[in-house]
């Protein structure tokens, strides 16, 4: 077979054998040894001429020694191209014996060889390593078998090679001539393997395949794959060229415009943006299904023009997926003693609430992966519900985020909008998670009782999944479209009224009632927290402004009426701001806020002592009421007018309260003789019952005892004790039934200066909830029947003044 003479061609591919330079004279190498020339990423085949660049001192010495002795060299490829000084273990064991056709030293000092492969060899043993490698080798004779199978394979392989040359756009003419003129199966196989576009390791595999039939089979499979790729490439090119329509022309013009912008320095950096997004997705730690979704959307983004409207939508979606905390951080240890300290520092009183929170934290510490209950703090405004959530987050060492649900009436505010809508965003829950930056945050769902519903759906129904520990591990936001695990979020809800919370939602939460503060508790809170906070807010120091305890007590009694301390803090701030003006003007260096200065600072007292306004006349009883802002006292006033035994009710009474008054009136009529009332008075008189203040709506059954007492007082002429207040529902059998809000009502009685309270006996279970300060100031009378209420509440009848008493028989 005749091969083309490549010695006069410029090298098409250079295989660098190393780096460095040098030349070391050596003695002649014995005839039974072969000089070895290690090369990087180059495999030389028999019959093929290729250039080789040498640079390592050992390689230069080996080449020069071979040229000096007129001997061939053994070309061996390194196993690892990064090794600078390869040893016997770094080289393959099979290579090619090559003749050096030309040795050229370039003007820049580099050395180049033109080598022609002669025969395969296998290394038997390495002899020496310095100054260059030599080895004893075994020459591998090529089989010249020309069986019919070999001939058939040869013809098939030559046809495949010719087809590849035709499909290649610019095949070298010399290579085409060499393939067509090949007359040896081994020569053709080695020629194709030498110039095939495959990796050096694959070429080494072909070199080590000695059997000609197996070698031709591998080469044929390689060419078959290459032919299929080239055919498909041509077919795709033809189809692309044939289907160039108006839209594709627009795409082509946009690509040209992008290229022009890039040349002008106006490139938007889309490729870099895609690369940054791909890296961010890989680093986000998403679950497998979420990452697949993100990469799918990234693929769509890559094929899209950044000027299109959908580009911004997809980019925003990917930003949300990347920004969410998918991985769970390392759990911070919970220190129960430190948690108690934090709760005591932030809040005064609330012992029962603090004890429940400590229990909650202890369970989370012992079972961090358990399904903890959802706490809901219910109580009037200003008692510290939101700040309790902040204290829990501080005690647990977690991030705190607040989600306001007041006025939310759209389900999408919880579950998010679908991405198809313009301006779509995730719901408040996912937004809160992103704001916190962690999956185990403490999330305060504020004012959960003030969610509404409308044509956009019911947000409270969407909250059912959020607040269910069995379901929120796979919470699905409409915008994300993938599940997000909320099981590690500590949800804490707040509410003022429980009646407006739907039953299924209330069932998912553990309700913790926060009642109002007593005057002593308010005084301690003001002294410890509120005064200091307002001094800092108004830019003065405790040395400049002193607030006396008596002034704080006066603010509590005469200027505020609330269950919490929010208005009290406002009044303290108003007084401090008033004296801060004099300090800022320089007219005073210090100031003291006392009881005597309050009228000048805050004006006249807003609230007066209702008990002091009472007139000691029959028909007036003091009741106890519960309001959303705490307990309060109210007066039941009854008077008799000429009539036919009717009952008149005024004072904005609700249906339940009207029915309670009617029951009290019926009970008085049925027991008139026992109570010493003349039954004839009912035929000639009407009774008018009024409950001030008339503009305030009132409802509930708990004023039944007070109404019955007021009616009996009116008709018997016996006054009700001034120091006594009462509450309780009555039945037509004369039983006193339990009512709610005992703690708030008793606190209100103590705040109003009363000394006795009459409560249903079945409310003894609420006695422990009453603050110790109120218990110490009040006498408790427990009622089973209305007869006991009359005996304990009414003063003795004055002699000669009983207009409704039954005439003595």
C-alpha positions in Angstrom: 0.0 0.0 0.0 1.2 3.5 -0.8 0.7 6.3 1.7 0.8 10.0 1.0 4.1 11.8 1.8 3.2 14.1 4.7 6.8 15.1 5.4 6.5 18.2 3.3 3.1 19.3 4.8 2.7 21.8 7.7 1.6 19.8 10.8 -2.1 19.6 11.0 -2.0 18.4 14.6 0.9 18.8 17.1 1.3 16.5 20.1 3.3 18.2 22.7 5.5 15.7 24.6 6.2 18.0 27.5 7.7 21.4 28.5 11.2 22.6 29.0 14.3 22.1 26.9 17.7 20.4 27.2 20.1 18.1 25.6 22.1 15.3 27.3 24.7 13.3 25.3 24.3 9.5 25.8 26.2 6.3 24.9 24.8 4.1 22.2 21.7 2.1 23.2 22.0 -1.7 22.9 20.3 -3.3 19.9 17.9 -5.3 22.0 16.5 -2.1 23.5 14.1 0.4 22.0 14.3 4.2 22.6 10.9 5.3 24.0 9.3 8.7 23.3 6.3 9.4 25.6 3.7 11.7 24.1 0.5 13.4 25.3 -2.9 12.9 23.7 -1.4 11.3 20.5 -1.7 7.8 19.1 0.4 7.0 16.0 -0.7 4.1 13.8 1.4 2.0 11.5 1.8 3.5 8.0 0.6 6.9 9.1 2.9 10.0 9.0 2.3 12.6 11.7 4.3 15.6 13.2 5.4 15.4 16.9 6.6 18.3 19.0 9.1 17.6 21.6 9.9 19.8 24.5 10.9 17.8 27.6 14.7 17.3 28.1 14.3 13.6 28.2 12.2 13.6 25.0 14.7 15.8 23.2 17.6 13.5 24.3 15.7 10.4 23.1 15.0 11.9 19.7 18.5 13.2 19.2 20.0 9.8 20.3 17.7 8.0 17.8 18.7 10.4 15.0 22.3 10.0 15.9 22.2 6.2 15.8 19.8 6.1 12.8 17.3 4.0 14.8 13.5 4.1 15.2 11.7 5.2 18.4 8.8 3.8 20.2 5.8 6.2 20.5 3.9 5.5 23.7 1.0 7.6 24.9 0.8 8.7 28.6 -2.1 7.5 30.7 -2.4 10.9 32.3 -1.5 13.9 30.2 -0.9 16.1 33.2 2.2 14.2 34.4 5.3 16.2 33.4 7.9 13.5 33.9 6.2 10.1 33.1 7.7 6.9 34.4 7.0 3.3 33.4 3.8 3.2 35.4 2.5 6.3 33.6 2.6 4.9 30.1 0.4 2.5 28.1 2.1 -0.9 27.3 1.3 -0.9 23.6 2.6 1.7 21.1 4.0 2.0 17.6 7.6 1.8 16.3 8.2 4.9 14.2 10.9 6.1 11.9 12.0 9.7 12.2 11.7 11.2 8.7 12.7 14.7 9.7 14.1 16.5 12.8 13.6 20.2 12.7 14.8 22.8 15.3 12.7 26.0 14.8 14.2 29.5 15.3 12.3 29.9 18.6 14.1 26.9 20.0 11.3 24.3 19.7 12.0 20.8 18.4 9.7 19.0 15.9 9.8 15.5 14.4 8.0 14.1 11.4 7.4 10.4 12.2 6.0 7.5 10.2 4.5 4.6 12.0 6.0 1.2 11.2 4.8 -1.6 13.4 2.9 -2.2 16.7 4.9 -3.3 19.7 4.3 -4.3 23.3 6.6 -3.4 26.2 8.1 -6.5 27.9 10.3 -4.7 30.4 11.5 -1.1 31.0 15.4 -1.1 31.2 16.3 2.4 32.2 14.7 5.8 32.8 17.6 8.2 32.7 18.4 10.2 30.6 15.5 8.8 28.6 13.3 5.7 28.7 14.4 2.5 27.0 12.7 -0.9 27.0 12.8 -4.4 25.6 9.8 -4.9 23.4 8.0 -7.5 21.3 7.1 -6.5 17.7 3.5 -7.5 16.8 3.2 -8.9 13.3 0.1 -7.9 11.4 -2.0 -10.8 10.0 -2.1 -10.9 6.2 -5.0 -13.3 6.1 -7.2 -12.5 3.1 -10.2 -14.8 3.8 -13.6 -14.1 2.2 -14.9 -12.6 5.4 -11.9 -10.3 5.7 -12.3 -9.2 2.1 -16.1 -8.6 2.6 -15.4 -6.5 5.7 -12.6 -4.6 3.8 -15.0 -3.8 0.9 -17.7 -2.7 3.4 -15.3 -0.6 5.4 -13.9 1.1 2.3 -17.5 1.9 1.1 -18.3 3.4 4.5 -15.1 5.5 4.4 -15.9 6.8 0.9 -19.5 7.7 2.0 -18.1 9.7 5.0 -15.8 11.5 2.6 -18.7 12.5 0.4 -20.8 13.7 3.4 -18.0 15.8 4.8 -18.1 19.4 3.5 -14.4 19.8 3.0 -12.5 16.5 3.0 -8.8 16.7 2.2 -8.1 15.4 -1.3 -5.0 13.5 -0.2 -7.0 11.6 2.4 -9.7 10.8 -0.1 -7.1 9.4 -2.5 -5.4 7.4 0.3 -8.7 5.8 1.3 -9.8 4.9 -2.2 -6.3 3.6 -3.1 -6.0 1.4 0.0 -5.4 -2.3 -0.8 -4.7 -3.7 2.7 -7.4 -4.3 5.4 -5.0 -3.5 8.2 -3.7 -0.4 6.5 -7.2 0.9 5.8 -8.4 0.3 9.4 -5.3 2.0 10.8 -5.7 5.0 8.4 -9.3 5.5 9.3 -8.6 5.2 13.1 -5.8 7.7 12.8 -7.8 10.4 11.2 -11.2 9.7 12.9 -12.7 12.4 15.1 -12.5 10.4 18.4 -10.7 10.8 21.7 -7.1 9.7 22.2 -8.2 7.0 24.6 -10.5 5.5 22.0 -7.7 5.6 19.4 -5.5 3.7 22.0 -8.2 1.1 22.3 -8.1 0.6 18.5 -4.3 0.4 18.6 -4.5 -2.3 21.2 -7.0 -4.4 19.2 -4.6 -6.7 17.4 -7.2 -9.0 15.7 -7.9 -7.5 12.3 -11.5 -8.7 12.2 -12.4 -7.3 15.6 -10.6 -4.0 14.7 -12.5 -3.7 11.5 -15.8 -4.4 13.3 -15.2 -1.5 15.8 -14.1 0.9 13.0 -17.2 -0.1 11.0 -19.5 0.7 14.0 -17.8 4.0 14.4 -18.3 4.9 10.8 -21.9 3.8 10.8 -22.6 6.1 13.7 -20.8 8.9 12.0 -22.7 8.4 8.7 -26.0 8.5 10.5 -25.0 11.8 12.3 -23.9 13.3 9.0 -27.1 12.3 7.2 -29.3 13.7 9.9 -27.3 16.9 9.9 -27.7 17.3 6.2 -31.4 16.5 6.5 -31.9 19.0 9.3 -30.1 21.6 7.3 -32.3 21.0 4.3 -35.5 21.1 6.4 -34.4 24.3 8.2 -33.5 26.0 4.9 -36.8 24.9 3.3 -39.0 26.0 6.2 -37.6 29.5 6.6 -40.9 31.4 6.9 -41.8 34.9 8.1 -41.5 34.0 11.8 -38.1 32.4 11.4 -37.0 35.5 9.4 -38.1 37.6 12.4 -36.1 35.4 14.7 -33.1 35.7 12.4 -33.4 39.4 12.3 -33.7 39.6 16.1 -30.5 37.5 16.4 -28.8 39.8 14.1 -30.0 42.8 16.0 -28.8 41.2 19.2 -25.4 40.6 17.6 -25.3 44.3 16.5 -26.2 45.4 20.0 -23.5 43.3 21.4 -20.9 44.8 19.1 -22.2 48.3 20.1 -21.8 47.4 23.8 -25.6 47.4 24.2 -26.0 43.7 25.0 -28.4 43.0 27.8 -26.2 40.2 29.1 -28.9 37.6 28.6 -26.5 34.7 28.4 -24.8 35.7 31.6 -28.2 36.1 33.3 -29.2 32.5 32.2 -25.9 31.2 33.5 -26.4 33.0 36.9 -29.9 31.6 37.2 -28.7 28.0 36.4 -26.0 28.3 39.1 -28.5 29.7 41.6 -31.0 26.9 40.9 -28.2 24.3 41.6 -27.2 26.1 44.8 -30.8 26.5 46.1 -31.1 23.0 47.5 -34.6 22.4 46.0 -36.3 19.0 46.2 -35.9 17.0 43.0 -39.4 17.7 41.6 -39.1 21.4 42.3 -35.7 21.5 40.7 -37.0 19.8 37.6 -39.8 22.4 37.3 -37.2 25.2 37.7 -34.9 23.8 35.0 -37.9 23.3 32.7 -38.8 26.9 33.1 -35.2 27.9 32.7 -35.1 26.0 29.4 -38.1 28.0 28.2 -36.5 31.2 29.3 -33.3 30.3 27.3 -35.3 30.0 24.1 -37.2 33.2 24.6 -36.4 36.8 23.7 -35.9 39.0 26.7 -38.2 41.6 25.1 -41.2 39.4 25.3 -43.8 39.8 28.0 -43.6 36.2 29.1 -39.9 36.5 29.7 -40.4 38.7 32.7 -43.1 36.4 34.1 -40.8 33.4 34.0 -37.9 35.3 35.4 -40.0 36.5 38.3 -41.2 32.9 39.0 -37.6 31.6 39.0 -36.5 34.4 41.3 -39.2 33.3 43.8 -38.2 29.6 43.6 -34.5 30.5 44.1 -35.2 32.9 47.0 -37.3 30.5 49.1 -35.5 28.6 51.8 -35.9 25.0 50.7 -33.2 23.5 53.0 -33.8 23.2 56.7 -31.2 25.0 58.8 -29.6 23.4 61.8 -32.0 23.5 64.8 -31.0 25.9 67.5 -31.1 24.3 71.0 -34.0 25.5 73.3 -32.9 26.6 76.8 -36.0 26.3 79.0 -34.4 28.5 81.8 -33.5 31.1 79.2 -37.0 31.0 77.8 -38.5 31.7 81.2 -36.1 34.6 81.6 -37.1 36.0 78.3 -40.8 35.8 79.0 -40.4 37.4 82.4 -38.3 40.2 80.9 -40.8 41.0 78.2 -44.1 40.5 80.1 -45.4 41.1 83.6 -48.0 38.7 85.1 -49.7 36.3 82.7 -48.4 33.4 84.8 -50.8 30.8 83.3 -49.9 31.9 79.8 -46.2 31.8 80.5 -46.5 28.3 82.0 -48.3 27.0 78.8 -45.7 28.6 76.6 -42.9 26.9 78.6 -44.7 23.6 78.2 -44.9 24.2 74.5 -41.2 25.0 74.2 -40.3 21.9 76.3 -42.3 19.6 73.9 -40.6 21.2 70.9 -37.2 20.6 72.5 -37.9 17.0 73.3 -39.6 16.2 70.0 -38.3 18.7 67.4 -39.9 16.7 64.6 -43.2 16.3 66.3 -46.5 17.9 65.2 -46.8 20.7 67.7 -50.2 22.4 68.3 -51.1 25.7 66.7 -51.5 28.2 69.5 -54.1 31.0 69.3 -53.9 33.9 71.8 -57.4 35.3 72.2 -58.1 38.4 74.3 -58.9 42.1 74.2 -56.7 44.6 72.4 -53.5 45.8 74.1 -52.8 42.8 76.4 -49.6 41.7 74.6 -50.7 39.0 72.2 -48.3 40.0 69.4 -45.4 40.7 71.7 -45.9 37.2 73.2 -45.2 35.8 69.8 -42.0 37.9 69.5 -40.9 36.6 72.9 -41.5 33.0 71.8 -39.4 33.5 68.8 -36.6 35.1 70.9 -36.8 32.2 73.4 -36.5 29.7 70.6 -33.7 31.6 68.8 -35.8 31.8 65.6 -36.7 34.5 63.1 -40.0 36.2 63.7 -42.4 37.3 60.9 -45.9 38.8 61.2 -48.7 38.2 58.7 -51.6 40.5 59.1 -54.9 38.8 58.3 -57.3 41.7 59.3 -59.6 42.6 56.4 -58.3 39.8 54.1 -61.3 38.6 52.0 -59.6 37.0 49.0 -58.5 33.4 49.0 -55.5 34.4 46.8 -54.1 36.4 49.7 -53.4 33.0 51.3 -52.8 30.6 48.4 -51.4 33.2 45.9 -52.5 34.0 42.3 -52.0 31.7 39.3 -49.0 32.7 37.2 -51.2 33.4 34.2 -52.5 36.6 35.8 -50.7 39.8 35.3 -48.9 40.9 38.4 -49.4 37.5 40.1 -47.6 36.9 43.4 -47.5 34.1 46.0 -49.8 34.3 49.0 -49.0 35.9 52.3 -47.7 32.7 53.8 -45.0 32.1 51.2 -44.2 35.8 51.2 -43.7 35.6 55.0 -41.4 32.6 54.6 -39.3 34.4 52.0 -39.1 37.5 54.3 -38.0 35.4 57.2 -35.4 33.6 55.1 -35.8 30.3 56.9 -38.3 27.4 57.0 -38.4 27.1 60.8 -39.4 30.7 61.6 -42.1 31.8 64.1 -45.0 33.1 62.0 -47.6 35.3 63.8 -51.0 35.2 62.1 -52.4 38.4 63.5 -56.1 39.2 63.7 -57.2 35.8 62.4 -60.8 36.6 63.5 -61.1 39.5 61.2 -60.8 37.6 57.9 -63.8 38.0 55.6 -65.2 36.2 52.6 -66.4 37.5 49.2 -66.8 36.6 45.6 -63.0 35.9 45.5 -63.4 32.9 47.8 -63.1 32.2 51.6 -59.6 32.8 52.9 -60.4 31.0 56.2 -61.0 27.8 54.2 -57.6 28.2 52.7 -56.1 28.6 56.2 -57.4 25.1 57.1 -54.5 23.5 55.2 -52.0 25.9 56.6 -52.9 25.3 60.2 -53.3 21.5 60.0 -50.1 19.7 61.0 -51.2 16.7 59.0 -51.5 18.6 55.8 -49.2 21.6 55.8 -46.1 19.5 55.0 -47.2 19.6 51.4 -48.8 23.1 51.2 -49.3 24.1 47.6 -49.3 27.8 46.6 -51.1 28.5 43.4 -48.3 30.7 42.2 -45.5 28.3 42.9 -47.4 25.2 41.6 -45.1 22.9 43.6 -45.5 21.7 47.2 -43.7 23.6 50.0 -43.1 22.1 53.5 -44.6 24.3 56.3 -44.4 21.6 59.0 -41.4 23.3 60.7 -43.0 26.7 60.9 -44.2 27.6 64.4 -47.7 29.2 63.7 -49.1 31.5 66.4 -52.5 33.1 65.8 -54.1 36.1 67.6 -57.8 37.0 67.9 -60.0 39.4 69.8 -63.2 37.5 69.3 -63.6 33.7 68.8 -67.2 33.9 67.6 -66.2 35.1 64.2 -63.7 32.3 63.6 -65.2 29.3 61.6 -65.6 26.2 63.7 -63.3 23.9 61.6 -60.5 26.6 61.7 -61.0 27.1 65.5 -60.8 23.3 66.0 -57.3 23.3 64.5 -56.0 25.7 67.1 -55.4 25.5 70.9 -57.1 28.6 72.3 -55.2 30.4 75.1 -57.3 33.2 76.7 -55.6 36.4 77.6 -57.8 38.5 79.9 -57.4 42.1 81.0 -55.0 43.4 83.6 -55.8 44.6 87.1 -54.9 48.1 88.2 -51.9 46.7 90.1 -50.7 44.8 87.0 -51.1 47.9 84.9 -49.1 49.9 87.4 -46.2 47.3 87.3 -46.3 47.2 83.5 -46.2 51.0 83.3 -43.4 51.3 85.8 -41.3 48.5 84.2 -41.9 49.0 80.5 -44.2 51.8 79.3 -42.5 54.8 81.1 -39.0 53.7 79.9 -40.2 53.2 76.4 -41.9 56.6 76.2 -39.0 58.3 77.7 -36.7 56.9 75.0 -39.3 57.7 72.3 -39.6 61.3 73.3 -35.8 61.9 73.7 -35.6 62.5 77.5 -33.9 60.5 80.2 -35.2 59.3 83.6 -33.0 61.9 85.2 -34.9 64.7 83.4 -38.4 63.4 83.8 -39.8 61.5 86.8 -43.2 59.9 86.7 -44.6 59.2 90.2 -46.5 56.0 90.9 -49.6 57.9 92.2 -49.7 59.7 88.8 -49.7 56.4 87.0 -52.5 55.1 89.3 -54.5 58.2 88.5 -54.0 57.7 84.7 -55.2 54.1 85.1 -58.3 55.0 87.1 -59.4 58.4 85.6 -58.0 58.7 82.1 -58.1 55.1 80.7 -60.6 52.3 80.7 -59.4 49.3 78.9 -58.4 45.7 79.4 -54.9 46.2 78.1 -52.4 49.1 78.4 -52.3 50.6 74.9 -54.2 53.8 75.8 -52.3 54.0 79.1 -49.1 54.1 77.1 -50.5 56.9 75.0 -51.5 59.0 78.0 -48.0 58.5 79.5 -46.5 59.6 76.2 -48.8 62.6 76.1 -47.8 63.7 79.6 -44.1 63.3 78.9 -44.3 65.2 75.6 -45.9 68.1 77.4 -43.1 68.4 79.9 -40.5 67.7 77.2 -41.4 71.1 75.6 -40.1 73.0 78.6 -36.9 70.9 78.7 -36.3 71.5 75.0 -36.9 75.3 75.4 -34.5 75.4 78.3 -37.1 76.8 80.7 -36.7 73.7 82.9 -33.9 71.2 83.4 -36.0 68.5 85.1 -39.7 67.8 85.5 -41.9 65.7 87.7 -45.3 64.2 86.7 -47.5 63.9 89.8 -51.2 63.6 90.5 -51.5 67.4 90.9 -50.0 68.1 87.5 -52.2 65.7 85.6 -55.1 68.1 85.0 -52.7 70.6 83.4 -51.0 67.9 81.3 -53.9 65.7 80.3 -57.0 67.8 81.0 -59.8 66.9 83.4 -60.4 63.2 84.2 -62.2 61.4 81.5 -63.9 58.7 83.7 -65.6 59.1 87.0 -66.5 56.6 89.7 -69.9 55.2 88.7 -70.5 53.7 92.1 -70.1 57.2 93.7 -72.8 58.4 91.3 -75.3 55.9 92.4 -78.4 57.0 94.3 -79.4 54.8 97.2 -83.0 54.2 96.1 -84.9 51.0 95.7 -84.8 49.5 92.2 -81.1 50.1 91.3 -78.7 47.1 91.2 -75.1 46.9 90.1 -74.3 44.3 87.5 -71.1 43.0 85.9 -70.6 42.9 82.2 -68.0 41.5 79.8 -66.9 43.6 76.8 -64.3 43.0 74.1 -61.9 45.4 75.9 -62.4 43.7 79.3 -64.9 43.7 82.1 -67.1 46.6 83.2 -69.9 47.4 85.7 -73.4 48.4 84.6 -76.5 49.5 86.5 -79.9 48.0 86.3 -82.5 50.7 87.0 -86.2 49.9 87.6 -89.1 52.2 88.3 -92.9 51.7 88.6 -95.5 53.7 86.7 -99.3 53.3 86.5 -100.3 50.7 84.0 -101.6 47.1 83.7 -98.7 44.9 84.7 -96.5 45.4 81.6 -92.7 45.4 81.3 -90.9 48.2 79.4 -87.3 47.6 78.5 -84.9 50.3 77.2 -81.2 50.8 76.9 -80.3 49.1 73.5 -80.9 45.6 74.9 -80.3 42.6 72.7 -82.8 39.8 72.2 -81.1 37.5 74.8 -81.0 40.3 77.4 -84.7 41.2 76.8 -85.6 37.5 77.3 -83.5 37.5 80.5 -85.4 40.5 81.8 -88.7 38.9 80.9 -87.7 35.8 82.8 -86.8 37.9 85.9 -90.2 39.6 85.7 -92.0 36.3 85.4 -90.0 34.9 88.3 -90.9 38.0 90.5 -94.6 37.5 89.7 -94.6 33.8 90.5 -92.9 34.4 93.8 -94.6 37.6 94.8 -96.2 36.1 98.0 -92.9 34.6 99.1 -91.1 37.9 98.6 -93.7 39.9 100.4 -95.1 41.7 97.4 -98.8 42.5 97.0 -99.9 40.6 93.8 -102.4 43.4 93.2 -99.7 45.8 92.3 -99.1 44.0 89.0 -102.7 44.8 87.8 -102.3 48.6 88.4 -98.6 49.2 87.6 -96.1 48.8 84.8 -92.4 48.4 85.5 -89.8 50.2 83.3 -86.3 48.7 83.3 -83.5 50.8 81.9 -79.8 49.9 81.5 -77.5 52.9 81.0 -75.7 53.9 78.8 -78.5 53.9 76.4 -76.4 54.3 73.3 -74.3 51.3 73.9 -75.7 47.9 72.7 -75.9 45.2 75.3 -76.8 41.6 75.2 -76.3 38.3 77.0 -78.1 36.4 79.8 -75.6 37.2 82.6 -77.6 40.2 84.0 -80.5 38.0 85.0 -79.6 38.0 88.8 -79.1 41.8 88.7 -82.5 42.4 87.0 -84.3 40.1 89.4 -82.6 41.9 92.4 -83.5 45.3 91.0 -87.2 44.3 90.5 -87.5 42.8 94.0 -85.8 46.0 95.4 -88.3 48.2 93.6 -91.4 46.3 94.6 -90.3 45.7 98.2 -88.8 49.1 98.8 -85.5 47.6 100.0 -82.3 49.2 98.6 -79.4 47.2 97.2 -76.1 47.4 99.0 -73.8 50.0 97.5 -70.7 47.8 97.8 -72.1 44.8 96.0 -72.1 43.8 92.3 -73.5 40.6 90.9 -73.7 38.5 87.8 -75.4 35.2 86.8 -78.1 33.8 84.6 -81.5 32.8 86.2 -84.0 30.2 85.3 -87.7 30.2 86.0 -87.1 27.6 88.7 -85.0 30.2 90.6 -81.6 28.6 89.9 -78.6 30.7 89.3 -76.7 29.4 86.3 -73.0 29.9 85.4 -71.8 32.6 83.0 -68.5 33.5 81.3 -66.0 36.2 81.7 -65.7 35.8 85.5 -62.1 37.1 85.7 -62.8 40.2 83.6 -66.0 41.0 85.6 -64.3 40.5 89.0 -61.4 42.7 88.0 -63.8 45.4 86.8 -65.6 45.2 90.2 -62.2 45.6 92.1 -61.3 48.5 89.8 -64.5 50.3 90.5 -64.0 50.2 94.2 -66.6 47.6 95.1 -65.9 45.2 98.0 -68.4 42.4 97.4 -69.3 40.3 94.4 -72.1 37.7 94.0 -71.2 35.0 91.5 -72.9 31.7 90.5 -71.7 28.8 92.6 -71.0 26.8 89.5 -68.4 29.3 88.6 -66.1 28.3 91.4 -63.9 26.7 88.8 -62.9 30.2 87.6 -61.7 31.3 91.0 -58.1 30.3 90.3 -58.0 32.5 87.2 -58.9 35.7 89.2 -55.8 37.7 90.0 -54.6 37.5 93.6 -54.8 41.3 94.0 -58.6 41.2 93.2 -59.1 38.2 95.4 -57.6 40.1 98.4 -59.8 43.2 97.8 -63.1 41.4 97.4 -65.6 39.3 99.3 -67.1 36.5 97.3 -70.7 35.3 97.7 -71.5 32.1 95.8 -75.2 31.7 94.7 -77.1 28.6 94.1 -80.6 30.1 94.0 -82.1 33.6 93.6 -83.3 33.5 97.2 -79.7 33.7 98.4 -79.1 36.7 96.1 -82.0 38.6 97.7 -80.8 37.7 101.2 -77.3 38.8 100.5 -77.9 41.9 98.3 -80.9 43.8 99.8 -80.8 46.0 102.9 -83.5 45.5 105.5 -86.8 47.2 104.7 -87.3 50.7 106.3 -90.2 50.8 108.7 -93.3 52.3 107.3 -92.1 52.6 103.8 -93.1 49.5 101.7 -95.5 50.7 99.0 -95.7 47.3 97.4 -95.7 45.1 100.4 -98.5 42.8 100.9 -101.1 44.1 103.4 -101.0 42.2 106.7 -103.9 39.9 107.1 
